[in-house]
């Protein structure tokens, strides 16, 4: 249960970060629309995986959530303005041990 709370906290922190990114995107026009569209699509996938994991916390769903988070962060890294997010956020997801949900 403690690990589930830690994962939930990480999701909240990630959500706050994503919200900050979306606010920054409105203020700046240097990010290409393709980059923004990619980030939105990947964020939608992350939300879906998060909801699935929340209702059924299995190791498979945890792995899917971790992959979705890393994909979003990796795409953000490729966007000029959001590259700083990868290093700050990715290590948690890289280190996450989903086997605890078996």
DRENMARMAR-407753 format. One record per residue (C-alpha): residue in one letter; x, y, z. Coordinates in steps of 0.05 Angstrom, whole numbers, plus 5000, padded with zeros to 4 digits. Layout:
! DRENMARMAR-407753
AXYZ/...
//
This chain:
! DRENMARMAR-407753
X500050005000/X505850475015/X508650374944/X501750534915/X501551184955/X508551354929/X506451214858/X500251634867/X504452204894/X509052144834/X503052174787/X500552804822/X507453114816/X507752924743/X500853224733/X503053874764/X509153874718/X504853734658/X500154304678/X506154774684/X508454554615/X501654684585/X501655384616/X508555524588/X506455284520/X500955814517/X505956354534/X511056154482/X510656024408/X517555704396/X515054984403/X512854694337/X505554494331/X507853784314/X511553754380/X505554014418/X500853524383/X505552954400/X505853154473/X498253204477/X497452514446/X502552204493/X499452564553/X492652254534/X495951564533/X499051704601/X492251904630/X489151264602/X494650834631/X494251194697/X486751074702/X487750344685/X493050264738/X488950634790/X483150154781/X487549534774/X494549604804/X498149014773/X505348964751/X503148964678/X499149594686/X504849914725/X509649744669/X504850044618/X504250674660/X511850724668/X512850644593/X507551174578/X510851664627/X517751544598/X515151624527/X511952294545/X518252534580/X522552304522/X518252684473/X518453294518/X526053234519/X526053304443/X522053954447/X526754544457/X523154854515/X521554214554/X528153834552/X529554004624/X523653574646/X526752914626/X532452914675/X528253184732/X522552694724/X525052074687/X529351774742/X523351614785/X520051234728/X526550884708/X527550644780/X520350434792/X519849694809/X513249444782/X514448744808/X511748974875/X504748954845/X505048204829/
//
